Amino acid sequence: MNFPDELRYSADHEWVRLQGEEAVIGITDFAQSELGDIVFVDVDKEGENLKAGEVFGSIEAVKTVSDLMMPIAAEVLELNPALEENPELVNKEPYGQGWIIRVKPANPKDIEGLMSAEDYKKHIAK
């Protein structure tokens, strides 16, 4: 399983990549493998300011639906438009074209409070 070192990870299995004043959020390789074949990604919070821990959408796999949780407080700027036609990108490229939302963090330093790749590996091994 792949866990890029440059990302930060939440206990809810989301990852965050800071890009200047914005950040991109998706689900981890571990999360997508646990969910199985993803058939739909639903995010209806575009333009909203959400707190860390709030639900920003859901992800539907063949056998289950799972909430997507905000790893940091942020304004949701954009849903990945490619997921509307190709939700399976989350399975194929969870850290690349399968990103889920782009956000403007309320405080970019909050990202530092998330887990490193090493910490996340320990978290999922429990």
MMTF fields as JSON, N, C-alpha, C and O atoms, coordinates in Angstrom:
{
  "mmtfVersion": "1.0.0",
  "mmtfProducer": "UNKNOWN",
  "numBonds": 503,
  "numAtoms": 504,
  "numGroups": 126,
  "numChains": 1,
  "numModels": 1,
  "chainsPerModel": [1],
  "groupsPerChain": [126],
  "chainIdList": ["A"],
  "bondAtomList": [4, 2, 8, 6, 12, 10, 16, 14, 20, 18, 24, 22, 28, 26, 32, 30, 36, 34, 40, 38, 44, 42, 48, 46, 52, 50, 56, 54, 60, 58, 64, 62, 68, 66, 72, 70, 76, 74, 80, 78, 84, 82, 88, 86, 92, 90, 96, 94, 100, 98, 104, 102, 108, 106, 112, 110, 116, 114, 120, 118, 124, 122, 128, 126, 132, 130, 136, 134, 140, 138, 144, 142, 148, 146, 152, 150, 156, 154, 160, 158, 164, 162, 168, 166, 172, 170, 176, 174, 180, 178, 184, 182, 188, 186, 192, 190, 196, 194, 200, 198, 204, 202, 208, 206, 212, 210, 216, 214, 220, 218, 224, 222, 228, 226, 232, 230, 236, 234, 240, 238, 244, 242, 248, 246, 252, 250, 256, 254, 260, 258, 264, 262, 268, 266, 272, 270, 276, 274, 280, 278, 284, 282, 288, 286, 292, 290, 296, 294, 300, 298, 304, 302, 308, 306, 312, 310, 316, 314, 320, 318, 324, 322, 328, 326, 332, 330, 336, 334, 340, 338, 344, 342, 348, 346, 352, 350, 356, 354, 360, 358, 364, 362, 368, 366, 372, 370, 376, 374, 380, 378, 384, 382, 388, 386, 392, 390, 396, 394, 400, 398, 404, 402, 408, 406, 412, 410, 416, 414, 420, 418, 424, 422, 428, 426, 432, 430, 436, 434, 440, 438, 444, 442, 448, 446, 452, 450, 456, 454, 460, 458, 464, 462, 468, 466, 472, 470, 476, 474, 480, 478, 484, 482, 488, 486, 492, 490, 496, 494, 500, 498],
  "bondOrderList": [1, 1, 1, 1, 1, 1, 1, 1, 1, 1, 1, 1, 1, 1, 1, 1, 1, 1, 1, 1, 1, 1, 1, 1, 1, 1, 1, 1, 1, 1, 1, 1, 1, 1, 1, 1, 1, 1, 1, 1, 1, 1, 1, 1, 1, 1, 1, 1, 1, 1, 1, 1, 1, 1, 1, 1, 1, 1, 1, 1, 1, 1, 1, 1, 1, 1, 1, 1, 1, 1, 1, 1, 1, 1, 1, 1, 1, 1, 1, 1, 1, 1, 1, 1, 1, 1, 1, 1, 1, 1, 1, 1, 1, 1, 1, 1, 1, 1, 1, 1, 1, 1, 1, 1, 1, 1, 1, 1, 1, 1, 1, 1, 1, 1, 1, 1, 1, 1, 1, 1, 1, 1, 1, 1, 1],
  "groupList": [{"groupName": "MET", "atomNameList": ["N", "CA", "C", "O"], "elementList": ["N", "C", "C", "O"], "formalChargeList": [0, 0, 0, 0], "bondAtomList": [1, 0, 2, 1, 3, 2], "bondOrderList": [1, 1, 2], "singleLetterCode": "M", "chemCompType": "L-PEPTIDE LINKING"}, {"groupName": "ASN", "atomNameList": ["N", "CA", "C", "O"], "elementList": ["N", "C", "C", "O"], "formalChargeList": [0, 0, 0, 0], "bondAtomList": [1, 0, 2, 1, 3, 2], "bondOrderList": [1, 1, 2], "singleLetterCode": "N", "chemCompType": "L-PEPTIDE LINKING"}, {"groupName": "PHE", "atomNameList": ["N", "CA", "C", "O"], "elementList": ["N", "C", "C", "O"], "formalChargeList": [0, 0, 0, 0], "bondAtomList": [1, 0, 2, 1, 3, 2], "bondOrderList": [1, 1, 2], "singleLetterCode": "F", "chemCompType": "L-PEPTIDE LINKING"}, {"groupName": "PRO", "atomNameList": ["N", "CA", "C", "O"], "elementList": ["N", "C", "C", "O"], "formalChargeList": [0, 0, 0, 0], "bondAtomList": [1, 0, 2, 1, 3, 2], "bondOrderList": [1, 1, 2], "singleLetterCode": "P", "chemCompType": "L-PEPTIDE LINKING"}, {"groupName": "ASP", "atomNameList": ["N", "CA", "C", "O"], "elementList": ["N", "C", "C", "O"], "formalChargeList": [0, 0, 0, 0], "bondAtomList": [1, 0, 2, 1, 3, 2], "bondOrderList": [1, 1, 2], "singleLetterCode": "D", "chemCompType": "L-PEPTIDE LINKING"}, {"groupName": "GLU", "atomNameList": ["N", "CA", "C", "O"], "elementList": ["N", "C", "C", "O"], "formalChargeList": [0, 0, 0, 0], "bondAtomList": [1, 0, 2, 1, 3, 2], "bondOrderList": [1, 1, 2], "singleLetterCode": "E", "chemCompType": "L-PEPTIDE LINKING"}, {"groupName": "LEU", "atomNameList": ["N", "CA", "C", "O"], "elementList": ["N", "C", "C", "O"], "formalChargeList": [0, 0, 0, 0], "bondAtomList": [1, 0, 2, 1, 3, 2], "bondOrderList": [1, 1, 2], "singleLetterCode": "L", "chemCompType": "L-PEPTIDE LINKING"}, {"groupName": "ARG", "atomNameList": ["N", "CA", "C", "O"], "elementList": ["N", "C", "C", "O"], "formalChargeList": [0, 0, 0, 0], "bondAtomList": [1, 0, 2, 1, 3, 2], "bondOrderList": [1, 1, 2], "singleLetterCode": "R", "chemCompType": "L-PEPTIDE LINKING"}, {"groupName": "TYR", "atomNameList": ["N", "CA", "C", "O"], "elementList": ["N", "C", "C", "O"], "formalChargeList": [0, 0, 0, 0], "bondAtomList": [1, 0, 2, 1, 3, 2], "bondOrderList": [1, 1, 2], "singleLetterCode": "Y", "chemCompType": "L-PEPTIDE LINKING"}, {"groupName": "SER", "atomNameList": ["N", "CA", "C", "O"], "elementList": ["N", "C", "C", "O"], "formalChargeList": [0, 0, 0, 0], "bondAtomList": [1, 0, 2, 1, 3, 2], "bondOrderList": [1, 1, 2], "singleLetterCode": "S", "chemCompType": "L-PEPTIDE LINKING"}, {"groupName": "ALA", "atomNameList": ["N", "CA", "C", "O"], "elementList": ["N", "C", "C", "O"], "formalChargeList": [0, 0, 0, 0], "bondAtomList": [1, 0, 2, 1, 3, 2], "bondOrderList": [1, 1, 2], "singleLetterCode": "A", "chemCompType": "L-PEPTIDE LINKING"}, {"groupName": "HIS", "atomNameList": ["N", "CA", "C", "O"], "elementList": ["N", "C", "C", "O"], "formalChargeList": [0, 0, 0, 0], "bondAtomList": [1, 0, 2, 1, 3, 2], "bondOrderList": [1, 1, 2], "singleLetterCode": "H", "chemCompType": "L-PEPTIDE LINKING"}, {"groupName": "TRP", "atomNameList": ["N", "CA", "C", "O"], "elementList": ["N", "C", "C", "O"], "formalChargeList": [0, 0, 0, 0], "bondAtomList": [1, 0, 2, 1, 3, 2], "bondOrderList": [1, 1, 2], "singleLetterCode": "W", "chemCompType": "L-PEPTIDE LINKING"}, {"groupName": "VAL", "atomNameList": ["N", "CA", "C", "O"], "elementList": ["N", "C", "C", "O"], "formalChargeList": [0, 0, 0, 0], "bondAtomList": [1, 0, 2, 1, 3, 2], "bondOrderList": [1, 1, 2], "singleLetterCode": "V", "chemCompType": "L-PEPTIDE LINKING"}, {"groupName": "GLN", "atomNameList": ["N", "CA", "C", "O"], "elementList": ["N", "C", "C", "O"], "formalChargeList": [0, 0, 0, 0], "bondAtomList": [1, 0, 2, 1, 3, 2], "bondOrderList": [1, 1, 2], "singleLetterCode": "Q", "chemCompType": "L-PEPTIDE LINKING"}, {"groupName": "GLY", "atomNameList": ["N", "CA", "C", "O"], "elementList": ["N", "C", "C", "O"], "formalChargeList": [0, 0, 0, 0], "bondAtomList": [1, 0, 2, 1, 3, 2], "bondOrderList": [1, 1, 2], "singleLetterCode": "G", "chemCompType": "PEPTIDE LINKING"}, {"groupName": "ILE", "atomNameList": ["N", "CA", "C", "O"], "elementList": ["N", "C", "C", "O"], "formalChargeList": [0, 0, 0, 0], "bondAtomList": [1, 0, 2, 1, 3, 2], "bondOrderList": [1, 1, 2], "singleLetterCode": "I", "chemCompType": "L-PEPTIDE LINKING"}, {"groupName": "THR", "atomNameList": ["N", "CA", "C", "O"], "elementList": ["N", "C", "C", "O"], "formalChargeList": [0, 0, 0, 0], "bondAtomList": [1, 0, 2, 1, 3, 2], "bondOrderList": [1, 1, 2], "singleLetterCode": "T", "chemCompType": "L-PEPTIDE LINKING"}, {"groupName": "LYS", "atomNameList": ["N", "CA", "C", "O"], "elementList": ["N", "C", "C", "O"], "formalChargeList": [0, 0, 0, 0], "bondAtomList": [1, 0, 2, 1, 3, 2], "bondOrderList": [1, 1, 2], "singleLetterCode": "K", "chemCompType": "L-PEPTIDE LINKING"}],
  "groupTypeList": [0, 1, 2, 3, 4, 5, 6, 7, 8, 9, 10, 4, 11, 5, 12, 13, 7, 6, 14, 15, 5, 5, 10, 13, 16, 15, 16, 17, 4, 2, 10, 14, 9, 5, 6, 15, 4, 16, 13, 2, 13, 4, 13, 4, 18, 5, 15, 5, 1, 6, 18, 10, 15, 5, 13, 2, 15, 9, 16, 5, 10, 13, 18, 17, 13, 9, 4, 6, 0, 0, 3, 16, 10, 10, 5, 13, 6, 5, 6, 1, 3, 10, 6, 5, 5, 1, 3, 5, 6, 13, 1, 18, 5, 3, 8, 15, 14, 15, 12, 16, 16, 7, 13, 18, 3, 10, 1, 3, 18, 4, 16, 5, 15, 6, 0, 9, 10, 5, 4, 8, 18, 18, 11, 16, 10, 18],
  "groupIdList": [1, 2, 3, 4, 5, 6, 7, 8, 9, 10, 11, 12, 13, 14, 15, 16, 17, 18, 19, 20, 21, 22, 23, 24, 25, 26, 27, 28, 29, 30, 31, 32, 33, 34, 35, 36, 37, 38, 39, 40, 41, 42, 43, 44, 45, 46, 47, 48, 49, 50, 51, 52, 53, 54, 55, 56, 57, 58, 59, 60, 61, 62, 63, 64, 65, 66, 67, 68, 69, 70, 71, 72, 73, 74, 75, 76, 77, 78, 79, 80, 81, 82, 83, 84, 85, 86, 87, 88, 89, 90, 91, 92, 93, 94, 95, 96, 97, 98, 99, 100, 101, 102, 103, 104, 105, 106, 107, 108, 109, 110, 111, 112, 113, 114, 115, 116, 117, 118, 119, 120, 121, 122, 123, 124, 125, 126],
  "secStructList": [7, 7, 7, 7, 6, 6, 1, 3, 3, 7, 6, 6, 1, 3, 3, 3, 3, 3, 3, 6, 6, 3, 3, 3, 3, 3, 3, 7, 2, 2, 2, 2, 2, 2, 2, 7, 1, 3, 3, 3, 3, 3, 7, 7, 7, 6, 6, 7, 3, 3, 7, 6, 6, 7, 3, 3, 3, 3, 3, 3, 3, 1, 1, 7, 3, 3, 3, 3, 3, 7, 1, 1, 7, 3, 3, 3, 3, 3, 3, 7, 6, 2, 2, 2, 2, 7, 6, 6, 2, 2, 2, 2, 7, 6, 6, 6, 6, 6, 7, 7, 3, 3, 3, 3, 3, 1, 7, 4, 4, 4, 4, 4, 4, 1, 5, 7, 2, 2, 2, 2, 2, 2, 2, 2, 2, 7],
  "xCoordList": [0.833, 0.0, 0.88, 1.985, 0.387, 1.156, 0.677, -0.523, 1.617, 1.309, 2.378, 3.388, 2.167, 3.18, 3.573, 2.72, 4.884, 5.414, 5.024, 4.961, 4.758, 4.478, 3.045, 2.698, 2.218, 0.828, 0.69, 1.561, -0.421, -0.793, -2.103, -2.885, -2.334, -3.429, -4.294, -3.802, -5.599, -6.521, -6.848, -6.645, -7.355, -7.782, -8.962, -9.218, -9.682, -10.836, -10.438, -11.306, -9.134, -8.586, -8.663, -8.714, -8.671, -8.513, -7.065, -6.377, -6.613, -5.279, -5.431, -6.444, -4.394, -4.379, -3.031, -1.978, -3.086, -1.866, -1.993, -2.868, -1.123, -1.122, -0.489, 0.584, -1.171, -0.673, -0.832, -1.87, 0.203, 0.121, -0.881, -0.757, -1.881, -2.906, -4.115, -5.071, -4.071, -5.162, -4.653, -3.451, -5.597, -5.227, -6.166, -7.292, -5.685, -6.475, -6.665, -5.759, -7.877, -8.227, -8.772, -9.52, -8.39, -8.921, -8.946, -8.715, -9.224, -9.163, -7.908, -7.388, -7.441, -6.186, -6.336, -7.439, -5.2, -5.147, -5.773, -6.49, -5.502, -6.097, -7.623, -8.314, -8.149, -9.602, -10.269, -11.299, -9.69, -10.318, -10.284, -11.209, -9.225, -9.141, -10.159, -10.705, -10.412, -11.413, -12.83, -13.679, -13.081, -14.412, -14.731, -15.872, -13.73, -13.97, -14.29, -13.914, -14.981, -15.249, -16.161, -17.326, -15.615, -16.359, -17.2, -16.711, -18.491, -19.427, -19.985, -20.548, -19.84, -20.394, -19.727, -19.499, -19.411, -18.885, -19.84, -20.09, -20.373, -21.371, -20.826, -20.637, -20.579, -20.161, -21.108, -21.185, -21.833, -22.799, -22.491, -23.38, -21.244, -20.844, -20.015, -19.398, -19.983, -19.175, -19.563, -20.744, -18.553, -18.772, -19.022, -19.123, -19.126, -19.395, -18.108, -17.115, -18.154, -17.054, -17.402, -18.451, -16.529, -16.767, -15.664, -14.521, -16.036, -15.074, -14.448, -15.01, -13.288, -12.658, -13.621, -14.219, -13.764, -14.648, -16.052, -16.82, -16.403, -17.737, -17.772, -16.756, -18.952, -19.149, -19.176, -19.895, -18.375, -18.414, -19.027, -19.164, -19.391, -20.018, -20.017, -19.808, -20.254, -20.222, -19.624, -19.569, -19.186, -18.596, -19.307, -19.403, -19.801, -20.582, -19.797, -19.326, -19.667, -19.039, -20.148, -21.299, -19.803, -20.795, -21.584, -22.793, -20.909, -21.569, -21.798, -22.392, -21.349, -21.46, -21.425, -21.026, -21.848, -21.724, -20.993, -21.296, -20.033, -19.232, -19.199, -19.08, -19.305, -19.195, -17.756, -16.812, -17.609, -16.314, -16.215, -17.108, -15.143, -14.979, -13.89, -12.827, -14.164, -13.164, -12.009, -12.232, -10.789, -9.644, -9.196, -8.526, -9.569, -9.211, -10.383, -11.229, -10.437, -11.438, -11.07, -9.93, -12.053, -11.751, -13.03, -14.118, -12.868, -13.956, -13.796, -12.716, -14.864, -14.83, -14.93, -15.937, -13.89, -13.835, -14.344, -15.02, -14.014, -14.316, -14.371, -13.587, -15.3, -15.342, -14.598, -14.701, -13.856, -13.141, -14.163, -14.909, -14.218, -15.233, -15.096, -16.081, -13.907, -13.691, -14.425, -14.722, -14.726, -15.361, -16.827, -17.396, -17.431, -18.836, -19.002, -19.913, -18.126, -18.176, -17.328, -17.597, -16.297, -15.335, -15.019, -13.884, -15.999, -15.717, -14.655, -14.045, -14.438, -13.434, -12.011, -11.082, -11.827, -10.503, -10.019, -8.816, -10.964, -10.588, -9.907, -8.973, -10.362, -9.715, -8.378, -7.387, -8.363, -7.174, -6.04, -4.877, -6.363, -5.346, -5.768, -6.042, -5.827, -6.339, -5.553, -6.109, -4.264, -3.449, -3.223, -2.552, -3.768, -3.589, -4.92, -5.567, -5.333, -6.572, -7.82, -8.902, -7.685, -8.812, -9.008, -9.717, -8.386, -8.623, -10.112, -10.805, -10.611, -12.052, -12.436, -13.309, -11.802, -12.134, -10.88, -9.822, -11.046, -10.018, -10.608, -11.773, -9.818, -10.309, -9.36, -8.203, -9.882, -9.057, -9.062, -10.069, -7.936, -7.898, -8.139, -7.656, -8.89, -9.091, -7.748, -7.456, -6.934, -5.597, -4.684, -4.737, -3.851, -2.987, -2.121, -1.741, -1.806, -0.987, -1.722, -1.083, -3.063, -3.83, -3.39, -3.501, -2.893, -2.459, -1.315, -1.195, -0.482, 0.639, 0.169, 0.924, -1.083, -1.623, -2.108, -2.46, -2.13, -2.536, -1.353, -0.217, -1.634, -0.597, 0.354, -0.038, 1.606, 2.581, 2.278, 1.45, 2.936, 2.754, 3.118, 2.414, 4.202, 4.623, 3.582, 3.26, 3.055, 2.029, 0.758, 0.118, 0.403, -0.804, -0.634, -1.568, 0.537, 0.792, 0.593, 0.014, 1.067, 0.876, -0.604, -1.099, -1.302, -2.746, -3.547, -4.397, -3.287, -4.077, -3.626, -4.336, -2.455, -1.969, -2.611, -2.473, -3.301, -3.908, -5.041, -5.663],
  "yCoordList": [-1.178, 0.0, 1.243, 1.235, 2.288, 3.5, 4.614, 4.877, 5.277, 6.412, 7.481, 7.486, 8.39, 9.404, 10.228, 10.674, 10.418, 11.137, 12.605, 13.203, 13.21, 14.645, 14.974, 16.146, 13.954, 14.166, 14.047, 13.502, 14.565, 14.391, 13.599, 13.669, 12.846, 11.881, 12.059, 12.422, 11.796, 11.861, 10.453, 9.475, 10.362, 9.069, 8.506, 7.302, 9.363, 8.946, 8.533, 8.286, 8.456, 7.942, 8.926, 8.514, 10.223, 11.225, 11.689, 11.629, 12.152, 12.745, 14.201, 14.593, 15.002, 16.429, 16.76, 16.387, 17.473, 17.978, 19.497, 20.015, 20.205, 21.663, 22.12, 21.651, 23.046, 23.603, 25.114, 25.659, 25.783, 27.23, 27.535, 27.025, 28.372, 28.733, 27.799, 27.972, 26.829, 25.87, 24.474, 24.24, 23.561, 22.174, 21.261, 21.634, 20.078, 19.054, 17.923, 17.582, 17.348, 16.281, 15.087, 15.245, 13.904, 12.677, 11.599, 11.88, 10.364, 9.252, 8.438, 8.438, 7.755, 7.017, 5.742, 5.252, 5.233, 3.955, 2.861, 1.999, 2.895, 1.934, 2.041, 1.027, 3.261, 3.462, 2.968, 2.296, 3.296, 2.862, 1.347, 0.751, 0.716, -0.736, -1.4, -2.454, -0.787, -1.309, -1.148, -2.018, -0.045, 0.213, -0.7, -1.131, -0.99, -1.772, -0.846, 0.326, -1.366, -0.615, 0.581, 0.422, 1.776, 3.014, 3.344, 3.358, 3.611, 3.857, 5.277, 5.712, 6.019, 7.367, 8.156, 7.63, 9.43, 10.342, 11.529, 12.186, 11.799, 12.855, 13.91, 13.646, 15.095, 16.226, 17.371, 17.838, 17.822, 18.898, 20.123, 20.922, 20.265, 21.345, 22.43, 23.246, 22.462, 23.46, 24.872, 25.219, 25.681, 27.046, 27.178, 28.296, 26.068, 26.106, 26.046, 25.449, 26.686, 26.599, 25.493, 25.529, 24.52, 23.379, 23.262, 23.653, 22.71, 22.478, 21.103, 20.238, 20.909, 19.587, 18.604, 18.9, 17.444, 16.418, 16.436, 15.498, 17.501, 17.558, 16.736, 16.572, 16.227, 15.458, 16.431, 17.429, 16.128, 16.975, 16.261, 16.85, 15.018, 14.263, 12.787, 12.386, 11.991, 10.539, 9.882, 10.454, 8.669, 7.891, 6.548, 5.869, 6.176, 4.952, 3.907, 4.148, 2.74, 1.599, 0.585, 0.787, -0.486, -1.481, -1.992, -2.202, -2.195, -2.802, -1.882, -2.314, -0.629, 0.232, 1.71, 2.069, 2.555, 4.007, 4.497, 4.069, 5.393, 5.901, 7.424, 8.024, 8.049, 9.503, 9.936, 9.224, 11.106, 11.754, 12.841, 13.681, 12.831, 13.75, 14.785, 14.455, 16.033, 17.089, 16.868, 16.806, 16.75, 16.584, 17.895, 17.885, 19.026, 20.355, 21.296, 21.028, 22.389, 23.421, 24.121, 24.542, 24.24, 24.819, 25.169, 24.7, 26.003, 26.293, 25.371, 25.283, 24.691, 23.788, 24.629, 25.299, 24.594, 25.391, 24.632, 25.202, 23.346, 22.605, 21.108, 20.572, 20.455, 19.001, 18.604, 19.285, 17.518, 17.033, 16.704, 15.736, 17.493, 17.271, 15.926, 15.411, 15.356, 14.075, 12.93, 11.916, 13.082, 11.999, 11.799, 10.734, 12.83, 12.691, 11.58, 10.759, 11.562, 10.543, 9.32, 8.23, 9.495, 8.415, 8.282, 8.535, 7.89, 7.771, 6.721, 6.75, 5.795, 4.74, 5.296, 4.576, 6.576, 7.199, 7.179, 7.141, 7.204, 7.146, 5.812, 5.762, 4.732, 3.428, 3.369, 2.873, 3.878, 3.747, 4.674, 4.269, 5.92, 6.929, 7.759, 8.95, 7.157, 7.899, 9.166, 10.098, 9.212, 10.395, 11.285, 12.312, 10.907, 11.676, 12.168, 13.007, 11.647, 12.099, 11.761, 12.267, 10.909, 10.539, 11.43, 11.048, 12.62, 13.558, 13.895, 13.766, 14.325, 14.543, 16.015, 16.441, 16.806, 18.234, 19.088, 18.642, 20.335, 21.377, 22.363, 22.743, 22.78, 23.637, 24.799, 24.796, 25.787, 26.874, 26.687, 26.962, 26.218, 25.979, 27.257, 28.329, 27.131, 28.256, 28.646, 29.831, 27.645, 27.868, 26.773, 25.639, 27.084, 26.063, 25.304, 24.162, 25.918, 25.237, 24.045, 23.17, 23.988, 22.852, 21.542, 20.474, 21.629, 20.431, 19.743, 18.519, 20.536, 19.979, 19.067, 18.21, 19.25, 18.43, 17.064, 16.224, 16.833, 15.535, 14.561, 14.959, 13.297, 12.269, 12.314, 12.65, 11.966, 11.751, 10.39, 9.64, 10.075, 8.774, 7.648, 6.64, 7.809, 6.777, 6.584, 5.457, 7.705, 7.626, 6.966, 6.178, 7.29, 6.705, 5.19, 4.427, 4.765, 3.322, 2.61, 1.524, 3.211, 2.635, 2.615, 1.659, 3.695, 3.814, 2.685, 2.084, 2.392, 1.353, -0.057, -1.026, -0.171, -1.5, -1.966, -3.129, -1.071, -1.404, -2.383, -2.772],
  "zCoordList": [0.0, 0.0, 0.0, 0.541, -0.599, -0.811, 0.122, 0.205, 0.834, 1.698, 1.493, 2.198, 0.531, 0.234, 1.466, 2.232, 1.634, 2.791, 2.814, 3.889, 1.644, 1.623, 2.048, 2.195, 2.245, 2.649, 4.157, 4.835, 4.672, 6.075, 6.084, 5.135, 7.161, 7.2, 8.441, 9.509, 8.284, 9.417, 9.898, 9.178, 11.124, 11.671, 10.888, 10.934, 10.172, 9.363, 7.949, 7.112, 7.673, 6.416, 5.238, 4.079, 5.547, 4.5, 4.498, 5.518, 3.336, 3.236, 2.816, 2.238, 3.122, 2.782, 2.154, 2.671, 1.024, 0.371, 0.293, -0.4, 1.001, 0.963, -0.35, -0.729, -1.042, -2.304, -2.223, -2.596, -1.734, -1.544, -0.442, 0.672, -0.75, 0.237, 0.182, 0.937, -0.695, -0.823, -0.488, -0.363, -0.348, -0.081, -0.863, -1.191, -1.147, -1.83, -0.823, -0.063, -0.841, 0.096, -0.677, -1.641, -0.245, -0.824, 0.235, 1.411, -0.163, 0.789, 0.502, -0.614, 1.518, 1.413, 0.591, 0.348, 0.179, -0.527, 0.339, -0.169, 1.636, 2.562, 2.539, 2.443, 2.627, 2.659, 1.38, 1.437, 0.231, -1.017, -1.147, -1.7, -0.641, -0.733, 0.196, -0.131, 1.346, 2.274, 1.716, 1.912, 1.028, 0.465, -0.716, -0.885, -1.521, -2.739, -3.902, -3.887, -4.907, -6.138, -5.873, -5.507, -6.063, -5.821, -7.05, -8.179, -6.792, -7.892, -7.894, -8.899, -6.771, -6.717, -5.6, -4.511, -5.874, -4.861, -4.803, -5.814, -3.609, -3.429, -2.468, -1.281, -2.993, -2.167, -2.477, -3.614, -1.451, -1.672, -0.819, -0.527, -0.424, 0.488, -0.202, 0.482, -1.523, -2.236, -1.787, -1.752, -1.444, -0.996, 0.496, 1.002, 1.21, 2.645, 3.454, 3.039, 4.627, 5.597, 6.576, 7.219, 6.685, 7.56, 8.594, 8.36, 9.751, 10.823, 10.642, 9.969, 11.244, 11.246, 11.897, 12.932, 11.291, 11.822, 11.253, 11.469, 10.52, 9.917, 8.631, 7.956, 8.307, 7.08, 5.898, 5.925, 4.846, 3.653, 2.46, 1.388, 2.631, 1.551, 1.887, 3.032, 0.861, 1.055, -0.177, -1.266, 0.045, -1.038, -1.052, -0.029, -2.219, -2.335, -3.104, -4.215, -2.489, -3.136, -3.433, -3.046, -4.11, -4.504, -3.297, -3.396, -2.155, -1.003, 0.189, 1.177, 0.132, 1.305, 0.922, -0.186, 1.854, 1.723, 2.959, 4.073, 2.77, 3.879, 3.842, 2.773, 5.022, 5.097, 4.857, 5.197, 4.271, 4.094, 5.157, 5.271, 5.93, 7.056, 6.776, 6.25, 7.132, 6.963, 7.939, 9.148, 7.438, 8.332, 8.98, 10.013, 8.365, 8.871, 8.627, 7.774, 9.364, 9.106, 7.799, 7.608, 6.9, 5.59, 4.846, 5.18, 3.83, 2.893, 1.695, 1.11, 1.333, 0.181, -1.087, -1.315, -1.907, -3.129, -4.352, -5.208, -4.426, -5.653, -5.379, -4.596, -6.033, -6.094, -7.357, -8.377, -7.3, -8.481, -9.565, -9.421, -10.662, -11.688, -12.4, -12.929, -12.425, -13.103, -12.411, -13.044, -11.1, -10.358, -10.724, -10.485, -11.305, -11.699, -12.732, -12.63, -13.715, -14.773, -14.459, -14.964, -13.623, -13.358, -11.868, -11.465, -11.033, -9.597, -9.283, -8.215, -10.217, -9.998, -9.95, -9.583, -10.318, -10.192, -8.747, -8.491, -7.798, -6.387, -6.092, -5.292, -6.728, -6.569, -7.297, -6.761, -8.521, -9.374, -8.97, -8.979, -8.613, -8.3, -7.093, -7.24, -5.891, -4.732, -4.395, -3.815, -4.751, -4.445, -5.665, -5.564, -6.795, -8.027, -8.547, -7.92, -9.696, -10.325, -9.517, -9.814, -8.496, -7.654, -6.432, -5.501, -6.42, -5.308, -5.265, -6.274, -4.099, -3.97, -3.926, -4.682, -3.055, -2.99, -2.881, -2.437, -3.304, -3.131, -2.132, -2.25, -1.152, -0.077, 0.198, -0.221, 0.911, 1.453, 2.969, 3.622, 3.54, 4.985, 5.787, 5.423, 6.879, 7.787, 8.4, 8.568, 8.733, 9.271, 8.714, 9.189, 7.723, 7.121, 8.132, 7.875, 9.273, 10.285, 10.892, 11.475, 10.768, 11.289, 10.636, 11.239, 9.412, 8.69, 9.442, 9.414, 10.111, 10.871, 12.005, 12.464, 12.46, 13.534, 13.079, 13.907, 11.774, 11.239, 11.279, 11.535, 11.026, 11.1, 9.901, 8.784, 10.168, 9.1, 8.473, 8.989, 7.376, 6.729, 7.703, 7.77, 8.452, 9.415, 10.508, 10.882, 11.019, 12.062, 11.524, 12.22, 10.293, 9.7, 9.519, 9.766, 9.093, 8.951, 10.283, 10.325, 11.37, 12.699, 13.069, 13.666, 12.699, 12.999, 12.36, 13.016, 11.095, 10.42, 10.782, 10.514, 11.387, 11.789, 13.106, 13.484, 13.792, 15.095, 14.936, 15.925]
}
